[in-house]
Amino acid sequence: MESLQVVKALSALAQPTRLAIFRLLVVCGPAGMAAGQVAEKLQVSAANMSFHFKTLSHAGLIESRQDGRFVYYTANFIVMNDMLAYLT
């Protein structure tokens, strides 16, 4: 992983709501969680969630998939592990 990618990922995580989203998705594992459930669990409005999901997605930290009417988000464990390896 390049240092610029790490900086982008750490920058995305340097905000309390985005850090909480990412930690929640890590705990959920590969199954992920629907966007609405994440918003409800963290008590964040849907408009704010969209902004935070976009930032985390652009940093490569999360991925999304459509399932019917719902969008599920999952942590990108490969990027997370690469970032941790770079830091250690």
N, C-alpha and C positions, 0 to 999 in steps of 0.2 A: 504494500500500500504506500502510495506517495504521501509526502508530508502535507501537500495541499488538500488531499482528500481527507486526511485526518483533521486538519484545521476546519474544513467545512463541516464535518460530522460533529466535532466538538462544539463548534459555533451553534449548530442546530440544537444541541443538547443544553446549551448554556442559557436556558430559559425554563423556569419552574414547571409550566404546563407541559411543554414538550418533553422534558425529562420524565415527568409523571406518565405521560402517554407511552413513551418508549419503555419504561420500566414495567408498566402494566402489560404491554404486548410481549415483552420478554417472558414474563410470568405465564402468560397464556400459551406460550409455545407455538408450534407450527400451525395449530388450528386457528390462531388469531382471534379477533373479536370484531363484531359488527361496529361500524362507526357510531351508530346511535347508542350502543351499549357503552362504548368508551366514554362518550359525552355524558351519559347518565351517571356512570360510575365516578367520573371526575368532576361532575357538576359544572360543565362548561357548555356554553351555547353552541349550537350547530354551526353558526357562522364562524365563530372562533376556532372550532375544531377543524374546519376546512382549511383555514390558514395554517394551523399547526401541522396538519397532515401533509400539506403541500411542502412545507419547509423540511420536514423529516424525510419525505419522499425524495426531494431534490438532493438531499445529502446522502441518499442511498441507504438510509437506516431502516426504512420500512417499505413494504410492498403491499399492493392492494389487489383484490380480486373481486369480481362481480359474481354474486350468487342470487339470481332472481332480482328482487327489488333492493337487495342489501349489498353494501360494499364492506368486505372484510379486510382488515389490516393485520399484517403480521410483521414482526421484527425480522430484519434481514440478518440472520445469525452469522452468515459468512462475513459480511462487512463488519459486524460487531467484533467477531473474533480476530479479523485482520487488524482492526483498530487497536484492540487490546494487545495483540502481538507486537505491533509497532511501538506502542507505549512501554512495553516491558522489554 
